[in-house]
Structure formats: C-alpha cells, structure tokens
Amino acid sequence: MGGQIEKVYYSSPVWMQNILVSALGYRLYLRRYTGSYHQILSLLSEARHWTERQRLAYQNERLYEMVRFCKHNVPYYQKLFAEHGLRDQDITHIDDLHKIPVLDKDTLRKDHGDFRAAGSKPYILQNTSGSTGTPLTLAVDETTYKMAMALVVDHEEFHGVPFGARRATFAGRMVQRSNDLYPPFWRFNRAENQRLYSSYHLNRDTFPFYRKDLDSFAPLELIGYPSAIAEIAGYYESTETRPQFRPKAIITNSETLLSWQREKIENVFQCPVRDYYGTAEYVVFAGQDEKGLYQINPTLGITEVLTGESDRLQGDIIATSLTNYCMPLLRYRVGDSATLVDESESKRNDQTTFAGINGRLDDYIETPDGRRIGRIDHIFKGLSGIKEAQVIQESRTDCTILVVKDVNASEINESILEENFFSRVGNHLNLTIRYTQSIPRSANGKLKSVIRK
C-alpha cells in the first residue's frame, strides 16, 4: 500500500478495512486472472504431460527466439554478444547456453537500464529486496506476470485445491499495526475467498483468537510462510488442541521448508505440505509433487544447477527466462542453491527436478512479548543504495541492521528503513543501523538475512 492509502486504511474501522482489502483484491484479480490467463493456464496443464522430447522442442524454440530478441533489442546483450562474438545461430539448443556468461545480481543492478528492451512497456514493476537484502526493480511483461500467477493456481489445483476455494494466507502482509494487539488479526479478501492472517501478531495469548476464527472459516487450504504456519501448528500442539477442520493441502513458499516444520504441520493439520519455489524475477518455478520432489516448470524458463567437482548434486541455481521480453535475463544466478536428484553414476543428473532447495534459510526476530517474526526482508523494499543487508538480534531488546552501501550511493534513507522495521516488529526493540564494508558469510557461503543470537 502507498503511504496515503496506508494512512487511510489504518485509520479506518475493521469493516471498512475489509472493504478496502477486497477492493484491492478485485483490482489484482482483474490484472492476474483475465485475458490471456486462461490460455496460459491451459498450457501449464498440458506441460505436465509433455515427454522429454516435447519439453526440449518447446524450450529450444523459445530459447532461440529469446536470444535473437535480446541480440537485436536489449543493449546489455548487444554489447555482451559483440564482445564474445556470439551470433543468433550460435545458441539454438539448451546445450548451447554455456556459451553465455553467467549473470550476477551485481551486474544486473549496476547496468539495470541496459537490460530493458528498447520501446518496451512493463505490465508491472516488481520491487524485491532479494534474499541478500539487495534491492532490485524488475520490469515484467503481461505474459510473464500472468504465467507466474497461473503457476501457483496450477500447483494448488494439482494438489486438490480448486481455484476460489476458501484460503487462509499467512504471509508478510500487515493487516493492522504491529502495536495493535486486539483482534481480529485477519482481514477478508472477497475477490479470492481469502482470509489474510497476520504473521506479526501471533503469540500464546493471541492464539485462541486465531484458532477460533480458523475453525469458523474452515479453509480448504493454508498458504504462506512455513515459519508462520509451523508456528501456529506449534501452538496447537502446546495447548493440546486440534483444528476442527481438515485442509486439502498446505502450500508453503518464500522460505526454505525445513523437515521439522513439515512434520509438525502435517501432524497437526493431517494433510500434506506441498512447497513451491519461485523467484521475484519470474525466471524459475518448481513445485513439489507427491514424493516431495520439486518439478521445474518448463514454460517459464530454463533452469540449470551449476555443480562443482567436489559435489555433483548441489550447486547454484541459474535461470534463463523464456517469456519476459520486457527485461530478459539470460543465465541469471538467482542467489539460491539446490540439490539435484541422486541418479546412478551412469546417468546424467536430471536438471528438471530438484531434490531440495538449500537457499532462503532465514532465522527470525523474537519480540519481548513472544512473537516470532520471520522473513523480514520486506523492510528493504523501496530503498535504493543498499548492496547487502543483514538483521541481527543481539538480545531480547536489541537489534542491529548491517548495511553495505552501493559504491555509488551517497546516503541511505534511514527513516524509511526504521519505519519499515518497526511497522513489522513493534516499538519495543532498540534498533541500530551500522554501515560496514562487507557482511560475513556462513560456512556454505550463504548470506543469512536474519540472525538471532
């Protein structure tokens, strides 16, 4: 929500807030689920039954079209292809992709304007902080955006949740101010039959309100952050209560789904957890099947896992867009890593399936009143000049945000950063913003966006 709309929303009574949420919901519904959406959804359904030959034929054709488009319309790739002596016909097959250098986030951020196709008009501008807290603004065309929406619907329907079914969402939406600890801690989006539950107000004292409303709403699906859904499952266990409804499936996203979270959630809600992995850049989507394997969608992009000599099963995820002609990304390092399915040594590792996603393993912030706030990378959205950032909680009352500034950045708008932080965790924590030249990585080379000491 924009600043003025947000002010109106928070100053309105709950019944009006529900109307405003539904109004926004209808607006998004029209942008997401109309026009070419149904044709795209049909394609996704067909793609589930493609043979290996059909998949390769589709991706090779789209790859050639995308490379040709980039060479003639995107300044960054015009320079890159000239430097490397690449012609259109040099890349006609997935096996030719290695000829294109891997694209890192630093390059994308530094040469941001050169990635926009000449004369293109974005359907949406996607702002993301990324798993490292690095702000990026991405131009997305209509086909790509609607495909990203259709991919989630396809994943849900594949696991038995029809479009429009009652859905309880536990994500990063601020349905009311963090200091307002009076129920209801949810709002209703009538456009999608969706109850939006706050992940920022859940603690032992507020749980009975959540439980009562969930029993009354009886959602067919719970969807959102695994940390938040595991948290509410934990309160069911600790209070020795059970949900008075049974969802068809629990759909998790945006964080690494941990095995103990899956076990806890499935034990409490007595239904399967089906995670999916996607990126804000809309270059890769992989949804879990009945065996828990992540099946990579072949229509949105081509996905590679760059494994090393010492480990043939794990590596960085590299993705190439096949749809976004507004701001194409070829061989883009998304910032997460994945584990491939363990095949026999005589067979090439299958790069259409992930055994697991290794990135996005964040810690959480614990407030003095016992609330656990996970995945707070939202606080960096809308800020420029930040190269990397990390939130560290040193004690129950003290947090530090480490910030690495971009080389060309002058000043960071600390007031916006502070406002975003306190809007999610409340005003009972002391915050220090500290600038540094670099942020230490963990043993596996990853930068954790949140550390709780």
DODOGU-751971 format. One record per residue (C-alpha): residue number from 1; residue in three letters; x, y, z. Coordinates in steps of 0.05 Angstrom, whole numbers, always signed. Example, Ala and Ser with C-alpha at 12.3 -4.5 7.8 and 13.67 -1.06 7.14 Angstrom:
2
[1, "Ala", [+246, -90, +156]]
[2, "Ser", [+273, -21, +143]]
END
This chain:
453
[1, "Met", [+0, +0, +0]]
[2, "Gly", [+23, +71, -14]]
[3, "Gly", [+34, +120, +42]]
[4, "Gln", [-32, +158, +36]]
[5, "Ile", [-73, +94, +24]]
[6, "Glu", [-39, +61, +83]]
[7, "Lys", [-56, +121, +128]]
[8, "Val", [-130, +117, +107]]
[9, "Tyr", [-130, +41, +117]]
[10, "Tyr", [-101, +42, +187]]
[11, "Ser", [-147, +99, +209]]
[12, "Ser", [-210, +61, +184]]
[13, "Pro", [-253, +13, +225]]
[14, "Val", [-245, -62, +212]]
[15, "Trp", [-307, -68, +168]]
[16, "Met", [-280, -13, +122]]
[17, "Gln", [-211, -45, +121]]
[18, "Asn", [-244, -109, +96]]
[19, "Ile", [-277, -69, +40]]
[20, "Leu", [-210, -37, +22]]
[21, "Val", [-175, -105, +22]]
[22, "Ser", [-229, -134, -23]]
[23, "Ala", [-227, -73, -69]]
[24, "Leu", [-152, -83, -78]]
[25, "Gly", [-165, -158, -86]]
[26, "Tyr", [-214, -146, -144]]
[27, "Arg", [-164, -99, -177]]
[28, "Leu", [-109, -151, -173]]
[29, "Tyr", [-158, -205, -195]]
[30, "Leu", [-170, -168, -260]]
[31, "Arg", [-96, -159, -272]]
[32, "Arg", [-79, -231, -256]]
[33, "Tyr", [-135, -276, -278]]
[34, "Thr", [-167, -247, -341]]
[35, "Gly", [-149, -242, -415]]
[36, "Ser", [-92, -289, -435]]
[37, "Tyr", [-91, -321, -365]]
[38, "His", [-137, -379, -384]]
[39, "Gln", [-96, -396, -446]]
[40, "Ile", [-33, -395, -404]]
[41, "Leu", [-64, -440, -350]]
[42, "Ser", [-84, -489, -405]]
[43, "Leu", [-12, -490, -430]]
[44, "Leu", [+14, -505, -359]]
[45, "Ser", [-35, -563, -353]]
[46, "Glu", [-11, -592, -419]]
[47, "Ala", [+62, -583, -400]]
[48, "Arg", [+53, -630, -341]]
[49, "His", [+44, -687, -391]]
[50, "Trp", [+99, -669, -440]]
[51, "Thr", [+151, -721, -458]]
[52, "Glu", [+224, -704, -453]]
[53, "Arg", [+225, -693, -528]]
[54, "Gln", [+166, -646, -526]]
[55, "Arg", [+197, -606, -469]]
[56, "Leu", [+263, -598, -506]]
[57, "Ala", [+229, -578, -571]]
[58, "Tyr", [+188, -524, -535]]
[59, "Gln", [+247, -496, -495]]
[60, "Asn", [+296, -497, -554]]
[61, "Glu", [+247, -459, -598]]
[62, "Arg", [+232, -407, -544]]
[63, "Leu", [+306, -401, -526]]
[64, "Tyr", [+325, -386, -598]]
[65, "Glu", [+270, -333, -603]]
[66, "Met", [+291, -301, -537]]
[67, "Val", [+366, -299, -554]]
[68, "Arg", [+350, -269, -622]]
[69, "Phe", [+306, -217, -589]]
[70, "Cys", [+359, -199, -538]]
[71, "Lys", [+413, -192, -591]]
[72, "His", [+371, -142, -630]]
[73, "Asn", [+333, -105, -575]]
[74, "Val", [+369, -106, -508]]
[75, "Pro", [+431, -61, -500]]
[76, "Tyr", [+466, -104, -448]]
[77, "Tyr", [+463, -166, -491]]
[78, "Gln", [+480, -128, -555]]
[79, "Lys", [+546, -109, -522]]
[80, "Leu", [+556, -177, -490]]
[81, "Phe", [+545, -216, -554]]
[82, "Ala", [+591, -170, -593]]
[83, "Glu", [+646, -178, -541]]
[84, "His", [+640, -254, -544]]
[85, "Gly", [+629, -259, -618]]
[86, "Leu", [+561, -293, -610]]
[87, "Arg", [+510, -297, -667]]
[88, "Asp", [+437, -317, -666]]
[89, "Gln", [+450, -386, -693]]
[90, "Asp", [+504, -400, -641]]
[91, "Ile", [+450, -413, -589]]
[92, "Thr", [+394, -457, -615]]
[93, "His", [+394, -511, -562]]
[94, "Ile", [+396, -516, -486]]
[95, "Asp", [+465, -547, -492]]
[96, "Asp", [+489, -481, -523]]
[97, "Leu", [+473, -440, -462]]
[98, "His", [+542, -448, -432]]
[99, "Lys", [+568, -400, -486]]
[100, "Ile", [+533, -343, -450]]
[101, "Pro", [+568, -318, -386]]
[102, "Val", [+530, -325, -320]]
[103, "Leu", [+495, -260, -300]]
[104, "Asp", [+502, -239, -226]]
[105, "Lys", [+457, -193, -187]]
[106, "Asp", [+513, -141, -180]]
[107, "Thr", [+517, -134, -256]]
[108, "Leu", [+441, -131, -262]]
[109, "Arg", [+438, -77, -210]]
[110, "Lys", [+497, -37, -238]]
[111, "Asp", [+474, -40, -311]]
[112, "His", [+400, -41, -294]]
[113, "Gly", [+377, +5, -350]]
[114, "Asp", [+413, -34, -404]]
[115, "Phe", [+370, -96, -391]]
[116, "Arg", [+306, -62, -412]]
[117, "Ala", [+285, -78, -483]]
[118, "Ala", [+280, -17, -528]]
[119, "Gly", [+210, +11, -531]]
[120, "Ser", [+182, -40, -481]]
[121, "Lys", [+126, -21, -433]]
[122, "Pro", [+123, -63, -369]]
[123, "Tyr", [+57, -93, -345]]
[124, "Ile", [+83, -87, -274]]
[125, "Leu", [+146, -63, -239]]
[126, "Gln", [+167, -116, -188]]
[127, "Asn", [+206, -90, -128]]
[128, "Thr", [+245, -141, -90]]
[129, "Ser", [+298, -140, -35]]
[130, "Gly", [+322, -210, -53]]
[131, "Ser", [+349, -260, -3]]
[132, "Thr", [+410, -216, +10]]
[133, "Gly", [+372, -152, +23]]
[134, "Thr", [+395, -125, -45]]
[135, "Pro", [+340, -81, -75]]
[136, "Leu", [+322, -93, -147]]
[137, "Thr", [+267, -65, -192]]
[138, "Leu", [+246, -112, -248]]
[139, "Ala", [+204, -95, -309]]
[140, "Val", [+155, -153, -324]]
[141, "Asp", [+111, -162, -384]]
[142, "Glu", [+38, -185, -383]]
[143, "Thr", [+50, -257, -405]]
[144, "Thr", [+104, -269, -352]]
[145, "Tyr", [+64, -239, -296]]
[146, "Lys", [+1, -278, -312]]
[147, "Met", [+41, -342, -321]]
[148, "Ala", [+71, -331, -251]]
[149, "Met", [+1, -325, -223]]
[150, "Ala", [-24, -385, -263]]
[151, "Leu", [+35, -428, -239]]
[152, "Val", [+12, -421, -167]]
[153, "Val", [-60, -437, -186]]
[154, "Asp", [-36, -497, -226]]
[155, "His", [+5, -521, -166]]
[156, "Glu", [-55, -514, -119]]
[157, "Glu", [-104, -548, -166]]
[158, "Phe", [-55, -605, -179]]
[159, "His", [-57, -619, -104]]
[160, "Gly", [-133, -617, -99]]
[161, "Val", [-147, -544, -82]]
[162, "Pro", [-194, -514, -135]]
[163, "Phe", [-188, -440, -153]]
[164, "Gly", [-233, -398, -109]]
[165, "Ala", [-234, -447, -51]]
[166, "Arg", [-231, -419, +19]]
[167, "Arg", [-158, -400, +31]]
[168, "Ala", [-122, -378, +95]]
[169, "Thr", [-59, -339, +80]]
[170, "Phe", [-2, -330, +129]]
[171, "Ala", [+50, -285, +96]]
[172, "Gly", [+82, -216, +105]]
[173, "Arg", [+20, -172, +99]]
[174, "Met", [+9, -120, +154]]
[175, "Val", [-67, -125, +165]]
[176, "Gln", [-62, -79, +225]]
[177, "Arg", [-9, -41, +262]]
[178, "Ser", [+42, -84, +299]]
[179, "Asn", [+26, -50, +366]]
[180, "Asp", [-48, -63, +359]]
[181, "Leu", [-56, -129, +396]]
[182, "Tyr", [-132, -130, +395]]
[183, "Pro", [-168, -179, +350]]
[184, "Pro", [-187, -191, +295]]
[185, "Phe", [-117, -206, +269]]
[186, "Trp", [-143, -221, +199]]
[187, "Arg", [-179, -188, +141]]
[188, "Phe", [-221, -218, +85]]
[189, "Asn", [-207, -212, +10]]
[190, "Arg", [-274, -228, -21]]
[191, "Ala", [-246, -228, -91]]
[192, "Glu", [-208, -292, -78]]
[193, "Asn", [-246, -320, -19]]
[194, "Gln", [-183, -308, +21]]
[195, "Arg", [-172, -294, +94]]
[196, "Leu", [-108, -256, +106]]
[197, "Tyr", [-79, -273, +174]]
[198, "Ser", [-25, -231, +207]]
[199, "Ser", [+40, -267, +219]]
[200, "Tyr", [+63, -210, +263]]
[201, "His", [+12, -216, +319]]
[202, "Leu", [+14, -290, +335]]
[203, "Asn", [+35, -309, +405]]
[204, "Arg", [+8, -353, +461]]
[205, "Asp", [-42, -300, +485]]
[206, "Thr", [-70, -286, +415]]
[207, "Phe", [-71, -358, +390]]
[208, "Pro", [-141, -374, +417]]
[209, "Phe", [-169, -318, +372]]
[210, "Tyr", [-133, -347, +312]]
[211, "Arg", [-157, -418, +328]]
[212, "Lys", [-230, -397, +336]]
[213, "Asp", [-231, -359, +271]]
[214, "Leu", [-196, -414, +232]]
[215, "Asp", [-247, -464, +258]]
[216, "Ser", [-303, -418, +236]]
[217, "Phe", [-273, -403, +168]]
[218, "Ala", [-252, -476, +156]]
[219, "Pro", [-204, -463, +99]]
[220, "Leu", [-192, -516, +47]]
[221, "Glu", [-121, -491, +41]]
[222, "Leu", [-69, -456, +84]]
[223, "Ile", [-16, -420, +44]]
[224, "Gly", [+44, -377, +63]]
[225, "Tyr", [+110, -377, +100]]
[226, "Pro", [+128, -444, +130]]
[227, "Ser", [+155, -410, +192]]
[228, "Ala", [+88, -377, +206]]
[229, "Ile", [+46, -439, +192]]
[230, "Ala", [+94, -482, +234]]
[231, "Glu", [+87, -431, +289]]
[232, "Ile", [+12, -436, +291]]
[233, "Ala", [+17, -512, +288]]
[234, "Gly", [+64, -508, +348]]
[235, "Tyr", [+11, -471, +388]]
[236, "Tyr", [-40, -525, +373]]
[237, "Glu", [+9, -576, +400]]
[238, "Ser", [+29, -536, +462]]
[239, "Thr", [-44, -523, +480]]
[240, "Glu", [-63, -596, +465]]
[241, "Thr", [-117, -574, +416]]
[242, "Arg", [-133, -594, +345]]
[243, "Pro", [-162, -556, +286]]
[244, "Gln", [-237, -570, +276]]
[245, "Phe", [-227, -572, +201]]
[246, "Arg", [-182, -610, +153]]
[247, "Pro", [-149, -574, +95]]
[248, "Lys", [-138, -609, +29]]
[249, "Ala", [-66, -584, +27]]
[250, "Ile", [-17, -536, +60]]
[251, "Ile", [+21, -495, +8]]
[252, "Thr", [+86, -463, +32]]
[253, "Asn", [+131, -414, -4]]
[254, "Ser", [+182, -357, +3]]
[255, "Glu", [+225, -393, +56]]
[256, "Thr", [+263, -458, +59]]
[257, "Leu", [+215, -511, +84]]
[258, "Leu", [+251, -548, +140]]
[259, "Ser", [+237, -622, +154]]
[260, "Trp", [+216, -609, +226]]
[261, "Gln", [+167, -555, +201]]
[262, "Arg", [+136, -604, +151]]
[263, "Glu", [+129, -658, +205]]
[264, "Lys", [+97, -610, +254]]
[265, "Ile", [+48, -580, +204]]
[266, "Glu", [+26, -647, +174]]
[267, "Asn", [+17, -677, +244]]
[268, "Val", [-28, -620, +266]]
[269, "Phe", [-69, -608, +203]]
[270, "Gln", [-70, -681, +180]]
[271, "Cys", [-57, -663, +107]]
[272, "Pro", [+4, -659, +61]]
[273, "Val", [+50, -599, +56]]
[274, "Arg", [+67, -582, -16]]
[275, "Asp", [+121, -528, -21]]
[276, "Tyr", [+137, -489, -83]]
[277, "Tyr", [+198, -448, -102]]
[278, "Gly", [+196, -385, -144]]
[279, "Thr", [+234, -320, -152]]
[280, "Ala", [+212, -248, -155]]
[281, "Glu", [+248, -243, -222]]
[282, "Tyr", [+198, -294, -250]]
[283, "Val", [+251, -338, -282]]
[284, "Val", [+241, -404, -247]]
[285, "Phe", [+183, -441, -214]]
[286, "Ala", [+187, -510, -182]]
[287, "Gly", [+130, -544, -144]]
[288, "Gln", [+134, -605, -100]]
[289, "Asp", [+100, -668, -124]]
[290, "Glu", [+71, -725, -82]]
[291, "Lys", [+142, -752, -70]]
[292, "Gly", [+167, -685, -44]]
[293, "Leu", [+210, -672, -106]]
[294, "Tyr", [+209, -603, -138]]
[295, "Gln", [+186, -608, -211]]
[296, "Ile", [+213, -549, -251]]
[297, "Asn", [+163, -517, -297]]
[298, "Pro", [+189, -517, -368]]
[299, "Thr", [+149, -459, -397]]
[300, "Leu", [+172, -401, -353]]
[301, "Gly", [+246, -412, -362]]
[302, "Ile", [+305, -459, -369]]
[303, "Thr", [+338, -478, -303]]
[304, "Glu", [+409, -502, -292]]
[305, "Val", [+445, -523, -228]]
[306, "Leu", [+519, -507, -231]]
[307, "Thr", [+550, -564, -191]]
[308, "Gly", [+624, -569, -174]]
[309, "Glu", [+676, -623, -180]]
[310, "Ser", [+671, -639, -105]]
[311, "Asp", [+595, -642, -104]]
[312, "Arg", [+558, -665, -165]]
[313, "Leu", [+490, -659, -132]]
[314, "Gln", [+489, -588, -104]]
[315, "Gly", [+501, -521, -136]]
[316, "Asp", [+476, -451, -152]]
[317, "Ile", [+410, -443, -189]]
[318, "Ile", [+419, -409, -257]]
[319, "Ala", [+356, -390, -295]]
[320, "Thr", [+340, -364, -365]]
[321, "Ser", [+274, -330, -378]]
[322, "Leu", [+233, -355, -438]]
[323, "Thr", [+176, -305, -431]]
[324, "Asn", [+195, -237, -405]]
[325, "Tyr", [+210, -196, -467]]
[326, "Cys", [+207, -131, -427]]
[327, "Met", [+270, -146, -386]]
[328, "Pro", [+301, -213, -406]]
[329, "Leu", [+351, -248, -361]]
[330, "Leu", [+396, -300, -392]]
[331, "Arg", [+434, -348, -347]]
[332, "Tyr", [+417, -308, -285]]
[333, "Arg", [+445, -330, -217]]
[334, "Val", [+384, -324, -173]]
[335, "Gly", [+421, -327, -107]]
[336, "Asp", [+397, -394, -81]]
[337, "Ser", [+424, -464, -88]]
[338, "Ala", [+390, -531, -99]]
[339, "Thr", [+403, -605, -92]]
[340, "Leu", [+392, -650, -152]]
[341, "Val", [+361, -719, -151]]
[342, "Asp", [+413, -772, -138]]
[343, "Glu", [+417, -811, -202]]
[344, "Ser", [+463, -870, -217]]
[345, "Glu", [+533, -852, -240]]
[346, "Ser", [+518, -878, -309]]
[347, "Lys", [+461, -830, -319]]
[348, "Arg", [+466, -754, -326]]
[349, "Asn", [+437, -716, -267]]
[350, "Asp", [+366, -695, -282]]
[351, "Gln", [+363, -619, -282]]
[352, "Thr", [+288, -616, -289]]
[353, "Thr", [+278, -638, -217]]
[354, "Phe", [+304, -613, -151]]
[355, "Ala", [+310, -658, -91]]
[356, "Gly", [+311, -597, -47]]
[357, "Ile", [+322, -521, -43]]
[358, "Asn", [+380, -500, +0]]
[359, "Gly", [+373, -425, -1]]
[360, "Arg", [+327, -378, +37]]
[361, "Leu", [+343, -407, +105]]
[362, "Asp", [+329, -347, +149]]
[363, "Asp", [+326, -340, +224]]
[364, "Tyr", [+273, -299, +258]]
[365, "Ile", [+266, -239, +305]]
[366, "Glu", [+233, -251, +372]]
[367, "Thr", [+196, -193, +404]]
[368, "Pro", [+194, -182, +480]]
[369, "Asp", [+121, -206, +481]]
[370, "Gly", [+140, -273, +449]]
[371, "Arg", [+121, -262, +376]]
[372, "Arg", [+169, -292, +325]]
[373, "Ile", [+177, -250, +262]]
[374, "Gly", [+207, -288, +204]]
[375, "Arg", [+227, -267, +134]]
[376, "Ile", [+231, -192, +146]]
[377, "Asp", [+268, -175, +81]]
[378, "His", [+207, -133, +65]]
[379, "Ile", [+239, -77, +105]]
[380, "Phe", [+289, -64, +49]]
[381, "Lys", [+237, -56, -6]]
[382, "Gly", [+233, +13, -36]]
[383, "Leu", [+303, +33, -14]]
[384, "Ser", [+360, +49, -61]]
[385, "Gly", [+434, +49, -49]]
[386, "Ile", [+437, -16, -10]]
[387, "Lys", [+483, -71, -36]]
[388, "Glu", [+473, -120, +21]]
[389, "Ala", [+440, -120, +89]]
[390, "Gln", [+431, -165, +149]]
[391, "Val", [+388, -160, +211]]
[392, "Ile", [+420, -185, +276]]
[393, "Gln", [+383, -193, +342]]
[394, "Glu", [+435, -190, +397]]
[395, "Ser", [+386, -194, +455]]
[396, "Arg", [+312, -194, +471]]
[397, "Thr", [+311, -119, +464]]
[398, "Asp", [+367, -100, +415]]
[399, "Cys", [+373, -108, +340]]
[400, "Thr", [+425, -84, +291]]
[401, "Ile", [+418, -76, +216]]
[402, "Leu", [+484, -83, +179]]
[403, "Val", [+484, -45, +114]]
[404, "Val", [+535, -49, +57]]
[405, "Lys", [+524, +12, +13]]
[406, "Asp", [+530, +12, -62]]
[407, "Val", [+595, +42, -87]]
[408, "Asn", [+557, +100, -120]]
[409, "Ala", [+508, +110, -63]]
[410, "Ser", [+511, +174, -22]]
[411, "Glu", [+460, +167, +35]]
[412, "Ile", [+410, +113, +54]]
[413, "Asn", [+342, +137, +76]]
[414, "Glu", [+347, +111, +147]]
[415, "Ser", [+279, +139, +168]]
[416, "Ile", [+244, +94, +117]]
[417, "Leu", [+285, +34, +139]]
[418, "Glu", [+268, +47, +212]]
[419, "Glu", [+194, +57, +196]]
[420, "Asn", [+192, -8, +156]]
[421, "Phe", [+227, -45, +212]]
[422, "Phe", [+184, -20, +270]]
[423, "Ser", [+120, -29, +229]]
[424, "Arg", [+133, -104, +230]]
[425, "Val", [+164, -117, +298]]
[426, "Gly", [+132, -62, +341]]
[427, "Asn", [+165, -8, +381]]
[428, "His", [+194, -49, +438]]
[429, "Leu", [+261, -64, +406]]
[430, "Asn", [+321, -18, +403]]
[431, "Leu", [+348, -11, +332]]
[432, "Thr", [+419, +7, +309]]
[433, "Ile", [+437, +17, +236]]
[434, "Arg", [+510, +3, +224]]
[435, "Tyr", [+548, +10, +159]]
[436, "Thr", [+602, -39, +141]]
[437, "Gln", [+647, -57, +82]]
[438, "Ser", [+624, -129, +80]]
[439, "Ile", [+578, -179, +115]]
[440, "Pro", [+607, -247, +136]]
[441, "Arg", [+580, -309, +101]]
[442, "Ser", [+563, -375, +134]]
[443, "Ala", [+604, -438, +124]]
[444, "Asn", [+567, -455, +60]]
[445, "Gly", [+579, -386, +31]]
[446, "Lys", [+508, -361, +41]]
[447, "Leu", [+489, -294, +70]]
[448, "Lys", [+433, -301, +121]]
[449, "Ser", [+386, -242, +120]]
[450, "Val", [+367, -252, +194]]
[451, "Ile", [+410, -277, +252]]
[452, "Arg", [+383, -284, +323]]
[453, "Lys", [+437, -290, +375]]
END
